[in-house]
């Protein structure tokens, strides 16, 4: 996850074991977002939905048009909690500061907290297991999680667990759709056909070896890859790609602060054409960072600002993202 001036991206060493998913009694949060085509189709397919909140989590003054994080209200072991919805973090994480309230006991590990900005730190993840994690009428049981120091929220809902519940994330609504039975290729096919008929471009996603959702991209014709990261406010690309593309890169006063205390200065550049799969964005402003050798492609992050402005719908279970230019 990342902020405009701060990047935090916990890295999971491996996917969590499968958790049991069941249906629970519906709560008032389990409400329809609107009568949109996506909503109607997924409801017909048996999906539930929870509305998401858009929040400026660093508590700093921000312009009303600045990108904001997506937050979902859940219950952790039957205690109310708020989790950031973060496709850039594989495993669900819980903040160390609320372990007692959630009735959790942390087991220490030798798993270092890592960041795209450097390979490791002197801080370590803990692990624990949730009895239940409930959202809407979907309940995940016996769920392994990582423990970390996470500011502003009670934790992070990661992409591996989104996949388990067949999640479809509507970034601009915003809403999270879920199917307790898990991903369905049939539903993903219907969703693809409907969205493409409504002017969306399908962008295939690939699951990387470290369990991140990656798509092909290019900066002014220079090909690369980028991680779909709803936890990052900014879209960031390694400075070397911008240099190769001939982008004029200017220094800024911003600094990205990563997990474990890693940090890097941020530069910015104006890109004539930013392509995400077959979807092309003209005249884009991109943030550039200089990551250490070997961190690629983790330092390449497609942030929530770009996703919201292009009406992104992310079918996590179907490994596809859909983008449409502002109407």
N, C-alpha and C positions, 0 to 999 in steps of 0.2 A: 504494500500500500504506500501511497505517496501523497504529499501535499504540494501546494504551489511552491513553497520554499523549503519543504522537508519531505524527504523520501524515506519510507520505511517499508521494507519488503522482506518479512521473515521467510526463510527458506526451509522447506521440509525435506529431510533426507530421503523419505520414502512415503508412499501413500499409506494412509491409515487402513487397518483391516476393515472389512465390510461391517456395517452396522445394521441392526434390525430397524426397519421402517414400518410403522403402523399408523392407522388412522386414530385420531383422538376426537373428542367432542369439539365441535366448532366453537370458535371464540368470536367476539365482535370484530376482531381485526381481520377476519377472513371475509372480506367484502370485495365485490366486483369493482374494477377500476372505472370502466365505462362500457359502452356498447360497441366498442371497436371490433374490427374483424378478428384481430388476434385473440381478444378476450372471448368472443363468441366461439371461435374454433376450439380453443383450448378447453373451455368449459364443456363443450360437446364431447371432447375427448377424455373427460373425467378429471381434468386438472383443477386444483384449488389455486387460490391467489392470495397473496398478502401485499398490501400497499407498502411502499418504501418511503422513508423520509429523506429529504435532501438537507444535509447539515454541513455547516462550516465548522469542522471539528477542532480546529486549532484555536477557536475562540477569538481570533483576531478580526478586526473590522475588514469586511470584504464588500466589494461592489455587488449589487444585486444580480449582475450578470456573470459573476465569477463562478467557475465550476464548484460543485459541492459534492461531498461524499454521499454514498447511498447507505442508509441505515435501516435495519429491520428489527422490529420488536419481537422478541422470543421469550421463552421460558427455559432457563437452564436449571435442571433438577427442580422444576416447579417454582423457581424464583425468577421474577421479571428481570429481563436484561435487554441490552441493545448491542447488536453486533453490526460491524461494518460489512457490507457485501463486497467481497474482494476476489475477483476472478484471477488476480495475480498471485494469490497465496494458495497453494494446494490444500493444506491441512487446516481445519478449523483451529483457531487459537483462542485461549482464554487468558485474560489479564491476571497477573499474579496478585494484584491488590484485592481481588474479590473471591479468592479461593475459599475463605472461611464461610462467607455468605452462601456460596454455592455448595458447601459441604464437600469440597474436594481436597484430596491429599496429593501434593505434588511429589513425584518421584524424580530425583535428580538424574541427569544424563550427562554424557560427554559430547552431546551434539551442540556444536558452536552456533551461535546466532550469526548468520552471514548476510551479506548485502551485495548488490551489484557494484557497489563502489569500492569494495575490497573483499578479500577472500574470507576473512574470519575475524573474530573479536575475542575478547576475554570474557564474554558473557555466554551463557549456555541455556538451551531450552530445557524445560521440565516436561514431564508427560503426566497425564491423568486420564480417567475415563468417566464420561458423563453417563449417569443413569438414563437421563432423558434430555433431549433438546427438542422443544416443540415450537412450531410456527404455524399459525392457522390451525387446520385440522390434521396436520402432518406431524407425527412424532417419530424422531429417530432415537433408538435405544442402544445402550452399550456402545457409546461413541467415543473412540480414542481422540484426544486433543493434545496439542502442544501448549505449554505454559510459557508466557513471556511477559515482559513489562510493556504494556500497550497503553498509551495515553488516550484520554477523552472518551473511550468506549469500553464496554465490558469484554470485547473480544472481536474476532474476525471470522466471518463465515466463509470458508474456503471452497475452491472449485471442485475438489474431489467429492465433497459432500453435496454440492450442487448437482454433480453428475449422478449421484446415487438416487436423487429424487427427481431426475429428469428435468432439471430446472430450465426454464426459459425466462431470460431476464430482459425486460423492456426498460431500457435505460432512460428514456425520455418521459415515460408515463408518470413516475417510475413504479414498476411492480415486478414481483417475482412469482412466477407460476410454477407449480410443483405437481408431480404425480407420485403418490406413495408407492405405486407399483414399479417406478423407475423409468428409465428411458425407453422410448418406443420409436423404432425406425419408421413405422407406418405414420405415426403422428408427425414426426420430423419431415417426412415427405409431403404431407398435406400442408404443413406450415410453410415449407419452401415454395410450393406451388402458389399458395395464396399470397405470400409476400412478394414474390416476383411479379405476379399479376398486378400488384399495387405499386410497382415502380421501385422495389428494393433490389439491390444487387447482392447476390449471395457470395460470401467470402469463406472458403473452407478453412477450418482451423485444424491444427495438428497438435497432438499431445506430445510434448517433448520428453526426453529421458528424465528430467527432473520435475515432471508433472505440471508443466505450465502450458497454457493455451496460446499457441503461436500462429501467426498468419504471415504470408509473404507481403512485402512492401517494397517501395522504391522511393528514393529521394532524388528528384530531377534526373531520373533514368538510372540511378545507381541502385542495384538490387540489394535487398537485405531481408531480414525477418524482424518481427516485433511481437512482443507479448501483449495480449489483450488483458489490460489491467484496470478494472473498475476502481481499484483502491488508490490509483495514482491520479491526482488532479491534473497534472501536466503530461503532455506527450513528449517523451525524451528519446533522443537517438544519440549514439556515440558520435563524438566530434569527428572521428576519422571518416565517417560516412559523409558528413557535410563537407569536409575538406575535399574528398574525392569527387563530390558532385559540383564543386566550385561555388558553394554557397558562401556568401559573405557573413562571417560569424562575428558577432559583437559580444563583448563581455557585459554582464549584468551584475547587480549587487546581490542577487539571490544565491543561496547555497542549498544544495540538497543534503539533507541529513538522513543517513540510513541506519538500519538496525546495527546495534553494537557500537554506535558512535561514529561510524564511517561518515565521511562528508566529501563533497566535491563542489567546486564552483560551477554555476550555470551560465552558459552563453546562449544567445538566441540568434536565429537566422530566418530570413524570409525565403521560402521554398516556392518555386513556380508551380511544381506539380508533385504532390504527395499522393502516391498510389497505395491503396490497401487492397491487395488482390486485384480485381478488375475495377474497383471503385476508385475514381480519381477526384482528388480535392485540389482545386486551383488556388494559388496564392495563400499558402498556409504558413503560419508562424510556428516554428518548431524550437523546442529547447534542446540544447546540445550539452552533453557532459563527457568528460574524459574518464572512462572507466579503465581499470587496470587490465592488463593482458590476461585473457582467459575467461573474462566475465561475460563476454558476448555469448548469447544474445540477451541475457538477463537485464542488461542495462538499457535495452530498447523497450520502451513501455508506451503502449497506446492508451492514453489516459481518458478519464471520464468526461473531460471537457469536450474532446473530439468526438467521443461516442454519443454524448447527449445531443450535440449540435447536428449530428448526422443520423439521428433517430435510430440508434443501434438497437437491434434485437438479437440477443445472444442465446442460441440453442445449445446449452452446455452439453446436454446428453447427445445431441445429434452432431456435435462438433462443427457447427456452422454459425456464422455471424451474418446479419443482414443490415445493410446501410442504405440510406436514401438521402439525397440532397434536401436541404431545407425547402419547404414548399412556398 
